[in-house]
Amino acid sequence: MPGPLIRTRDLVKIYRVGDNEVRALAGVSVEIARGEFTAVMGPSGSGKSTFMNLIGCLDRPTSGEYELDGKRVSTLGPDELAEVRNRNIGFVFQTFNLLARTSARENVELPLVYSGVPARDRRLRSMEMLTQVGLAERSDHQPAQLSGGQQQRVAIARALVTRPLLILADEPTGALDSRTSLEIMALLQQLNQRGMTVVLVTHEVDMARFARRVLRFRDGRLVDDEANAASEDAATLLARARRAAA
């Protein structure tokens, strides 16, 4: 039986600010299985963003261990971390981070350009991902020609195009209205139902309810880890909202 996709043991992160030490994480041990949809919650300063940076291979812990897909990555150097990050993790951010004068298709292709994938393959894979998120017909549109929700769909397609093991979504609905937020959560749930592991970092209880598990952080520690057996179906709520608006 395969092990968990994510495993941390006594993960500690200390930042030094002048003569002071800030313990952003204080010994976090957690496992996240393949195919889980997990929400990470906590107030500002709780450690959830630091935890995201560590499991996203954007930073290294001060001490403790982190394994991704059975590989110990907590001791890797910057170049090795970048390779793991680019191959295995798809990032979705609140601000979309799309190139302004570049088409949706070219934005989705970008990670493949960095990976040296041939142009024909890049086009095929980017169109496949745009089709998966329902935006194939907008592939030639630039971000300014797209709504906020459509821009986030492009960002999700870009995160998927490298065929990662993990989607790490950091406040992906923070810049969106409530109905568009439901659209994005429905898409993340669909991806999860197809087997994608999704970790959602959010401070919004309304968004965390769509995950199947919730991790809560406070003062750098994991203080609660609960299954959300009654997680809501975003597609059902979206259809209800559309009928009400009709």
Secondary structure by P-SEA (a helix, b strand, c coil): cccccbbbcbbbbbbbccccccccccbbbbccccccbbbbbbccccaaaaaaaaaaccccccbbbbbccccccccccaaaaaaaaaccbbbbcccccccccccaaaaaaaaaaaacccaaaaaaaaaaaaaaaccccccccccccccaaaaaaaaaaaaacccccbbbbccccccccaaaaaaaaaaaaaaaaabbbbbbbcccccccccccbbbbbccccccbbbbccccccaaaaaaaaaaaac
